Amino acid sequence: YSLIFQVLVFLAFFLAFAIPTFFVGSVVSSISSVLVPVITECRIQRPQVLGRLLGSAVVYVGVSCLLLVVLIGLFAPVVLRLSSGQSAPSELQGLAQEQLLLMLPVIVVQTLTGVLAAAYNAAGKFWFPPVTDAIGTLATLILIVTLRPVAGIASLSIGFVAGAVLHLIGLALPWRQLSIKLEFNWYIEPALAKSL
């Protein structure tokens, strides 16, 4: 590849990366700051409904993020055209759109990870979410390097999505330690409605 094309590729990736990062950063920090007190209060005062509360949080957050991903995917060409400017090369806009569409699952996965991490934090297992995050980040780097010869620029997006999925799996596998049976449902507890 020429140097100009390589620069375009990395510009496209970072332009595409900014959009999911914007949503994930704001939503996940909101979830962790708002859900931890709600889960803690429920864990202490109403432990019998904790599984239902967390199950409905997962459902509502997951469905909301899926809808957000669909909207972003539909409006991606417009958003990227506005963010990169009309004078940007069409190759940059095309690559950015491709990268954005590949990375959109990160929004859903990391937001669901935020809900599970809030449950661990509310249970006093503060060390566990950062450890699983570090493992996911390490996996991201390894996958990017490993997949680059085969997938090219797509290895960046694939690596980030796979790392996020590994982080979620890392939180989900030892879930029994929390002694909470998730009850997926559409019922929304008043405290959860207020926090959402």
Backbone as CSV, one residue per row, in Angstrom:
resi,resn,N_x,N_y,N_z,CA_x,CA_y,CA_z,C_x,C_y,C_z
1,TYR,0.840,-1.200,0.000,0.000,0.000,0.000,0.873,1.247,0.000
2,SER,0.394,2.288,-0.650,1.117,3.557,-0.626,0.926,4.209,0.736
3,LEU,1.810,5.129,1.053,1.742,5.838,2.329,0.431,6.616,2.439
4,ILE,-0.009,7.218,1.348,-1.263,7.994,1.371,-2.441,7.079,1.697
5,PHE,-2.465,5.884,1.094,-3.555,4.963,1.365,-3.530,4.499,2.814
6,GLN,-2.335,4.239,3.350,-2.228,3.820,4.752,-2.721,4.910,5.690
7,VAL,-2.396,6.158,5.379,-2.886,7.275,6.193,-4.409,7.348,6.109
8,LEU,-4.959,7.179,4.901,-6.418,7.178,4.736,-7.071,6.062,5.542
9,VAL,-6.443,4.897,5.556,-6.985,3.756,6.284,-7.061,4.065,7.773
10,PHE,-5.988,4.615,8.333,-6.000,4.911,9.766,-6.919,6.077,10.095
11,LEU,-7.012,7.058,9.229,-7.974,8.139,9.433,-9.391,7.600,9.421
12,ALA,-9.677,6.701,8.477,-11.012,6.097,8.389,-11.336,5.321,9.652
13,PHE,-10.359,4.565,10.150,-10.603,3.792,11.362,-10.904,4.709,12.540
14,PHE,-10.084,5.730,12.748,-10.285,6.599,13.906,-11.554,7.436,13.781
15,LEU,-11.917,7.794,12.577,-13.182,8.498,12.360,-14.342,7.574,12.719
16,ALA,-14.280,6.338,12.263,-15.333,5.366,12.571,-15.329,4.998,14.050
17,PHE,-14.150,4.890,14.650,-14.009,4.498,16.053,-14.602,5.547,16.993
18,ALA,-14.558,6.805,16.586,-15.045,7.895,17.442,-16.540,7.786,17.719
19,ILE,-17.301,7.282,16.770,-18.764,7.246,16.936,-19.187,6.214,17.988
20,PRO,-18.782,4.941,17.902,-19.149,4.014,18.986,-18.549,4.420,20.326
21,THR,-17.326,4.957,20.306,-16.679,5.370,21.548,-17.479,6.464,22.239
22,PHE,-18.027,7.383,21.463,-18.835,8.460,22.031,-20.031,7.882,22.789
23,PHE,-20.750,6.959,22.154,-21.929,6.382,22.797,-21.556,5.473,23.951
24,VAL,-20.561,4.623,23.748,-20.163,3.693,24.803,-19.658,4.450,26.021
25,GLY,-18.820,5.458,25.799,-18.265,6.214,26.917,-19.332,6.860,27.775
26,SER,-20.294,7.501,27.137,-21.331,8.183,27.908,-22.309,7.206,28.544
27,VAL,-22.715,6.182,27.814,-23.720,5.248,28.333,-23.141,4.366,29.434
28,VAL,-21.954,3.802,29.225,-21.388,2.885,30.215,-21.049,3.618,31.511
29,SER,-20.514,4.834,31.428,-20.227,5.568,32.665,-21.515,5.933,33.387
30,SER,-22.567,6.232,32.631,-23.858,6.516,33.261,-24.407,5.275,33.953
31,ILE,-24.315,4.152,33.276,-24.824,2.900,33.852,-24.096,2.572,35.148
32,SER,-22.775,2.657,35.109,-22.022,2.277,36.307,-22.281,3.231,37.464
33,SER,-22.470,4.521,37.182,-22.693,5.457,38.290,-24.124,5.405,38.809
34,VAL,-25.082,5.029,37.963,-26.482,5.047,38.369,-26.956,3.686,38.868
35,LEU,-26.541,2.621,38.214,-27.050,1.296,38.583,-26.444,0.741,39.869
36,VAL,-25.206,1.085,40.173,-24.572,0.516,41.369,-25.385,0.823,42.631
37,PRO,-25.791,2.087,42.878,-26.596,2.322,44.090,-27.951,1.618,44.059
38,VAL,-28.577,1.533,42.870,-29.875,0.860,42.762,-29.722,-0.631,43.073
39,ILE,-28.699,-1.252,42.509,-28.467,-2.680,42.742,-28.096,-2.925,44.203
40,THR,-27.258,-2.051,44.758,-26.843,-2.199,46.159,-28.040,-2.113,47.090
41,GLU,-28.891,-1.112,46.864,-30.085,-0.938,47.700,-30.990,-2.155,47.592
42,CYS,-31.181,-2.657,46.377,-32.030,-3.824,46.165,-31.403,-5.066,46.806
43,ARG,-30.103,-5.204,46.691,-29.392,-6.356,47.259,-29.569,-6.410,48.781
44,ILE,-29.585,-5.240,49.418,-29.680,-5.180,50.886,-31.134,-5.272,51.360
45,GLN,-32.019,-4.489,50.720,-33.378,-4.369,51.246,-34.385,-5.311,50.593
46,ARG,-34.167,-5.692,49.334,-35.131,-6.541,48.626,-34.403,-7.592,47.785
47,PRO,-33.609,-8.447,48.399,-32.805,-9.405,47.622,-33.646,-10.354,46.764
48,GLN,-34.907,-10.570,47.135,-35.764,-11.492,46.380,-36.102,-10.968,44.985
49,VAL,-35.983,-9.660,44.741,-36.300,-9.114,43.414,-35.048,-8.705,42.630
50,LEU,-33.873,-8.976,43.177,-32.634,-8.543,42.525,-32.451,-9.169,41.144
51,GLY,-32.733,-10.453,41.020,-32.609,-11.125,39.719,-33.550,-10.537,38.684
52,ARG,-34.760,-10.189,39.123,-35.740,-9.576,38.211,-35.293,-8.171,37.809
53,LEU,-34.772,-7.407,38.772,-34.301,-6.053,38.479,-33.147,-6.078,37.478
54,LEU,-32.167,-6.941,37.726,-31.027,-7.030,36.806,-31.433,-7.586,35.450
55,GLY,-32.345,-8.555,35.446,-32.827,-9.111,34.184,-33.520,-8.062,33.333
56,SER,-34.350,-7.232,33.965,-35.024,-6.185,33.191,-34.036,-5.102,32.767
57,ALA,-33.023,-4.840,33.584,-31.982,-3.861,33.186,-31.263,-4.357,31.936
58,VAL,-30.921,-5.637,31.907,-30.249,-6.209,30.734,-31.154,-6.110,29.506
59,VAL,-32.432,-6.421,29.666,-33.371,-6.386,28.541,-33.518,-4.962,28.013
60,TYR,-33.803,-4.010,28.909,-34.040,-2.637,28.458,-32.785,-1.992,27.873
61,VAL,-31.652,-2.210,28.520,-30.399,-1.644,28.013,-30.028,-2.303,26.686
62,GLY,-30.173,-3.634,26.607,-29.838,-4.342,25.370,-30.705,-3.918,24.198
63,VAL,-32.020,-3.850,24.415,-32.932,-3.454,23.332,-32.683,-2.007,22.919
64,SER,-32.489,-1.127,23.892,-32.213,0.287,23.579,-30.944,0.423,22.742
65,CYS,-29.911,-0.322,23.118,-28.649,-0.248,22.367,-28.781,-0.850,20.975
66,LEU,-29.566,-1.918,20.841,-29.797,-2.486,19.508,-30.494,-1.471,18.604
67,LEU,-31.481,-0.780,19.141,-32.168,0.257,18.357,-31.205,1.381,17.988
68,LEU,-30.361,1.763,18.921,-29.369,2.804,18.663,-28.410,2.371,17.556
69,VAL,-27.973,1.124,17.601,-27.058,0.592,16.585,-27.714,0.614,15.201
70,VAL,-28.982,0.235,15.138,-29.695,0.257,13.860,-29.788,1.690,13.328
71,LEU,-30.126,2.633,14.199,-30.208,4.037,13.775,-28.861,4.562,13.295
72,ILE,-27.811,4.266,14.041,-26.475,4.716,13.629,-26.106,4.089,12.290
73,GLY,-26.395,2.791,12.136,-26.098,2.122,10.872,-26.839,2.750,9.704
74,LEU,-28.107,3.117,9.925,-28.889,3.741,8.861,-28.372,5.131,8.488
75,PHE,-27.946,5.876,9.502,-27.507,7.250,9.261,-25.988,7.374,9.155
76,ALA,-25.273,6.250,9.135,-23.804,6.278,9.076,-23.263,7.077,7.903
77,PRO,-23.778,6.896,6.689,-23.209,7.669,5.575,-23.332,9.181,5.785
78,VAL,-24.478,9.613,6.310,-24.683,11.054,6.539,-23.759,11.559,7.639
79,VAL,-23.696,10.808,8.740,-22.863,11.215,9.876,-21.398,11.297,9.460
80,LEU,-20.932,10.299,8.740,-19.526,10.285,8.334,-19.231,11.376,7.303
81,ARG,-20.176,11.656,6.434,-19.983,12.729,5.455,-19.874,14.073,6.175
82,LEU,-20.727,14.278,7.182,-20.684,15.532,7.945,-19.410,15.633,8.778
83,SER,-18.993,14.515,9.378,-17.821,14.562,10.253,-16.505,14.632,9.494
84,SER,-16.466,14.068,8.289,-15.213,14.099,7.536,-15.141,15.284,6.582
85,GLY,-16.272,15.920,6.314,-16.275,17.082,5.423,-16.504,16.664,3.978
86,GLN,-17.087,17.565,3.219,-17.408,17.280,1.816,-16.156,17.098,0.960
87,SER,-15.045,17.727,1.391,-13.839,17.662,0.567,-13.006,16.406,0.824
88,ALA,-13.421,15.591,1.797,-12.671,14.366,2.104,-12.777,13.391,0.931
89,PRO,-11.714,12.654,0.656,-11.755,11.679,-0.440,-12.859,10.644,-0.228
90,SER,-13.463,10.193,-1.298,-14.545,9.208,-1.192,-14.024,7.887,-0.612
91,GLU,-12.727,7.584,-0.840,-12.146,6.364,-0.258,-12.182,6.425,1.258
92,LEU,-11.887,7.634,1.813,-11.901,7.803,3.269,-13.308,7.569,3.802
93,GLN,-14.297,8.152,3.156,-15.674,7.985,3.619,-16.130,6.533,3.493
94,GLY,-15.753,5.874,2.410,-16.128,4.466,2.231,-15.486,3.560,3.268
95,LEU,-14.183,3.759,3.509,-13.486,2.961,4.526,-14.037,3.237,5.918
96,ALA,-14.313,4.507,6.212,-14.852,4.864,7.525,-16.215,4.218,7.736
97,GLN,-17.049,4.224,6.699,-18.370,3.603,6.813,-18.241,2.101,7.042
98,GLU,-17.349,1.458,6.321,-17.129,0.019,6.492,-16.666,-0.292,7.912
99,GLN,-15.701,0.493,8.413,-15.184,0.278,9.763,-16.257,0.519,10.821
100,LEU,-17.054,1.564,10.625,-18.117,1.871,11.582,-19.122,0.726,11.658
101,LEU,-19.550,0.220,10.521,-20.522,-0.870,10.518,-19.963,-2.122,11.191
102,LEU,-18.663,-2.374,11.006,-18.040,-3.525,11.672,-17.954,-3.336,13.185
103,MET,-17.827,-2.077,13.626,-17.645,-1.817,15.061,-18.933,-1.562,15.828
104,LEU,-20.054,-1.425,15.165,-21.299,-1.117,15.854,-21.677,-2.117,16.952
105,PRO,-21.402,-3.418,16.801,-21.736,-4.339,17.901,-21.055,-3.987,19.220
106,VAL,-19.956,-3.240,19.176,-19.265,-2.842,20.399,-20.200,-2.061,21.325
107,ILE,-21.095,-1.259,20.746,-22.008,-0.461,21.564,-22.882,-1.376,22.421
108,VAL,-23.469,-2.392,21.814,-24.347,-3.304,22.551,-23.544,-4.116,23.563
109,VAL,-22.448,-4.682,23.123,-21.656,-5.574,23.982,-21.094,-4.825,25.185
110,GLN,-20.497,-3.651,24.962,-19.897,-2.942,26.091,-20.944,-2.359,27.035
111,THR,-22.109,-2.029,26.519,-23.154,-1.528,27.397,-23.691,-2.646,28.285
112,LEU,-23.904,-3.823,27.718,-24.315,-4.968,28.534,-23.231,-5.330,29.546
113,THR,-21.978,-5.188,29.131,-20.861,-5.416,30.046,-20.933,-4.434,31.216
114,GLY,-21.334,-3.194,30.931,-21.479,-2.189,31.985,-22.518,-2.580,33.022
115,VAL,-23.617,-3.200,32.572,-24.655,-3.648,33.513,-24.105,-4.752,34.409
116,LEU,-23.418,-5.732,33.804,-22.846,-6.819,34.610,-21.765,-6.303,35.546
117,ALA,-20.936,-5.389,35.067,-19.884,-4.815,35.919,-20.493,-4.065,37.100
118,ALA,-21.611,-3.387,36.879,-22.288,-2.685,37.977,-22.746,-3.676,39.046
119,ALA,-23.217,-4.840,38.619,-23.643,-5.866,39.579,-22.455,-6.373,40.397
120,TYR,-21.311,-6.588,39.737,-20.113,-7.010,40.475,-19.668,-5.925,41.454
121,ASN,-19.683,-4.675,41.013,-19.280,-3.577,41.891,-20.234,-3.435,43.076
122,ALA,-21.531,-3.606,42.833,-22.509,-3.510,43.914,-22.321,-4.638,44.933
123,ALA,-21.761,-5.770,44.475,-21.504,-6.897,45.375,-20.142,-6.794,46.062
124,GLY,-19.417,-5.705,45.796,-18.113,-5.502,46.435,-16.958,-6.195,45.744
125,LYS,-17.188,-6.744,44.552,-16.114,-7.404,43.790,-15.535,-6.396,42.795
126,PHE,-14.948,-5.328,43.345,-14.471,-4.212,42.530,-13.317,-4.587,41.615
127,TRP,-12.559,-5.584,41.975,-11.374,-5.962,41.207,-11.728,-6.723,39.934
128,PHE,-12.885,-7.388,39.932,-13.176,-8.314,38.847,-13.435,-7.640,37.494
129,PRO,-14.282,-6.600,37.406,-14.486,-5.954,36.094,-13.197,-5.402,35.464
130,PRO,-12.314,-4.733,36.234,-11.079,-4.264,35.582,-10.158,-5.395,35.101
131,VAL,-10.132,-6.495,35.838,-9.289,-7.627,35.422,-9.808,-8.218,34.113
132,THR,-11.127,-8.409,34.013,-11.680,-8.951,32.769,-11.531,-7.945,31.625
133,ASP,-11.580,-6.670,31.940,-11.359,-5.639,30.916,-9.924,-5.701,30.400
134,ALA,-8.971,-5.882,31.308,-7.563,-5.983,30.902,-7.341,-7.207,30.010
135,ILE,-7.993,-8.311,30.343,-7.870,-9.521,29.521,-8.472,-9.273,28.139
136,GLY,-9.634,-8.610,28.088,-10.259,-8.283,26.802,-9.397,-7.359,25.965
137,THR,-8.756,-6.382,26.613,-7.878,-5.446,25.896,-6.654,-6.165,25.342
138,LEU,-6.077,-7.050,26.136,-4.932,-7.838,25.667,-5.342,-8.710,24.476
139,ALA,-6.518,-9.322,24.560,-7.019,-10.140,23.447,-7.232,-9.285,22.203
140,THR,-7.700,-8.054,22.383,-7.896,-7.135,21.257,-6.580,-6.912,20.526
141,LEU,-5.532,-6.599,21.274,-4.222,-6.345,20.668,-3.689,-7.580,19.944
142,ILE,-3.836,-8.724,20.576,-3.343,-9.965,19.963,-4.106,-10.265,18.675
143,LEU,-5.420,-10.092,18.710,-6.235,-10.360,17.521,-5.917,-9.394,16.385
144,ILE,-5.701,-8.127,16.705,-5.373,-7.152,15.655,-4.085,-7.565,14.943
145,VAL,-3.072,-7.912,15.722,-1.783,-8.299,15.138,-1.913,-9.615,14.367
146,THR,-2.642,-10.569,14.931,-2.790,-11.884,14.306,-3.606,-11.826,13.018
147,LEU,-4.689,-11.049,13.036,-5.599,-11.014,11.890,-5.177,-10.041,10.787
148,ARG,-4.238,-9.153,11.081,-3.865,-8.125,10.104,-3.434,-8.699,8.750
149,PRO,-2.598,-9.760,8.709,-2.216,-10.292,7.396,-3.394,-10.850,6.596
150,VAL,-4.419,-11.324,7.289,-5.563,-11.932,6.609,-6.665,-10.914,6.330
151,ALA,-6.991,-10.085,7.335,-8.155,-9.199,7.240,-7.801,-7.751,6.917
152,GLY,-6.525,-7.411,6.950,-6.128,-6.033,6.659,-6.675,-5.063,7.684
153,ILE,-7.193,-3.926,7.205,-7.707,-2.895,8.098,-8.890,-3.392,8.931
154,ALA,-9.630,-4.350,8.423,-10.772,-4.885,9.176,-10.327,-5.559,10.468
155,SER,-9.039,-5.932,10.570,-8.539,-6.558,11.793,-8.691,-5.630,12.995
156,LEU,-8.622,-4.316,12.782,-8.807,-3.371,13.884,-10.217,-3.488,14.454
157,SER,-11.205,-3.414,13.601,-12.600,-3.494,14.051,-12.925,-4.859,14.634
158,ILE,-12.488,-5.907,13.948,-12.748,-7.264,14.430,-12.101,-7.462,15.795
159,GLY,-10.884,-6.967,15.959,-10.193,-7.086,17.239,-10.918,-6.382,18.362
160,PHE,-11.417,-5.172,18.104,-12.130,-4.431,19.139,-13.444,-5.112,19.513
161,VAL,-14.171,-5.608,18.530,-15.437,-6.293,18.821,-15.164,-7.591,19.588
162,ALA,-14.190,-8.366,19.134,-13.872,-9.632,19.805,-13.376,-9.392,21.231
163,GLY,-12.571,-8.362,21.431,-12.111,-8.037,22.788,-13.262,-7.668,23.702
164,ALA,-14.223,-6.908,23.171,-15.396,-6.532,23.968,-16.238,-7.762,24.311
165,VAL,-16.378,-8.672,23.346,-17.135,-9.902,23.592,-16.441,-10.750,24.660
166,LEU,-15.121,-10.843,24.596,-14.378,-11.607,25.616,-14.537,-10.988,26.998
167,HIS,-14.561,-9.668,27.069,-14.788,-9.002,28.355,-16.165,-9.373,28.902
168,LEU,-17.181,-9.338,28.055,-18.539,-9.714,28.480,-18.588,-11.171,28.929
169,ILE,-17.962,-12.052,28.160,-17.928,-13.472,28.529,-17.194,-13.660,29.855
170,GLY,-16.107,-12.903,30.041,-15.353,-12.989,31.292,-16.182,-12.606,32.508
171,LEU,-17.123,-11.693,32.324,-18.012,-11.323,33.424,-19.174,-12.308,33.567
172,ALA,-19.621,-12.872,32.461,-20.798,-13.749,32.488,-20.475,-15.145,33.023
173,LEU,-19.294,-15.692,32.694,-18.982,-17.071,33.083,-18.998,-17.303,34.601
174,PRO,-18.369,-16.443,35.402,-18.394,-16.696,36.854,-19.592,-16.046,37.559
175,TRP,-20.666,-15.802,36.835,-21.826,-15.092,37.381,-22.388,-15.768,38.632
176,ARG,-22.271,-17.082,38.725,-22.833,-17.820,39.874,-22.226,-17.376,41.195
177,GLN,-21.025,-16.800,41.136,-20.397,-16.309,42.370,-21.245,-15.240,43.045
178,LEU,-22.039,-14.536,42.265,-22.867,-13.471,42.821,-24.167,-13.995,43.414
179,SER,-24.487,-15.251,43.162,-25.729,-15.870,43.650,-26.965,-15.080,43.225
180,ILE,-26.963,-14.625,41.994,-28.106,-13.895,41.440,-28.572,-14.649,40.201
181,LYS,-29.804,-15.078,40.221,-30.378,-15.734,39.041,-31.096,-14.661,38.225
182,LEU,-30.552,-14.362,37.053,-31.164,-13.342,36.202,-32.523,-13.817,35.712
183,GLU,-33.518,-12.947,35.837,-34.860,-13.212,35.329,-35.151,-12.171,34.254
184,PHE,-34.943,-12.550,32.996,-35.167,-11.611,31.901,-36.658,-11.326,31.773
185,ASN,-37.006,-10.034,31.787,-38.412,-9.660,31.776,-38.559,-8.216,31.327
186,TRP,-39.823,-7.843,31.074,-40.126,-6.470,30.650,-40.625,-5.617,31.812
187,TYR,-40.781,-6.231,32.991,-41.233,-5.455,34.138,-40.113,-4.510,34.554
188,ILE,-40.463,-3.295,34.867,-39.424,-2.351,35.263,-39.698,-1.872,36.680
189,GLU,-38.763,-2.164,37.550,-38.853,-1.707,38.944,-38.850,-0.176,38.981
190,PRO,-39.588,0.438,39.894,-39.577,1.914,39.978,-38.176,2.497,40.120
191,ALA,-37.319,1.851,40.930,-35.950,2.367,41.111,-35.168,2.263,39.801
192,LEU,-35.384,1.193,39.055,-34.695,1.033,37.775,-35.214,2.053,36.767
193,ALA,-36.528,2.274,36.758,-37.111,3.265,35.839,-36.522,4.641,36.113
194,LYS,-36.391,4.974,37.390,-35.809,6.281,37.750,-34.369,6.369,37.305
195,SER,-33.603,5.304,37.496,-32.191,5.342,37.116,-32.023,5.392,35.598
196,LEU,-32.876,4.640,34.872,-32.773,4.679,33.414,-33.164,6.044,32.873
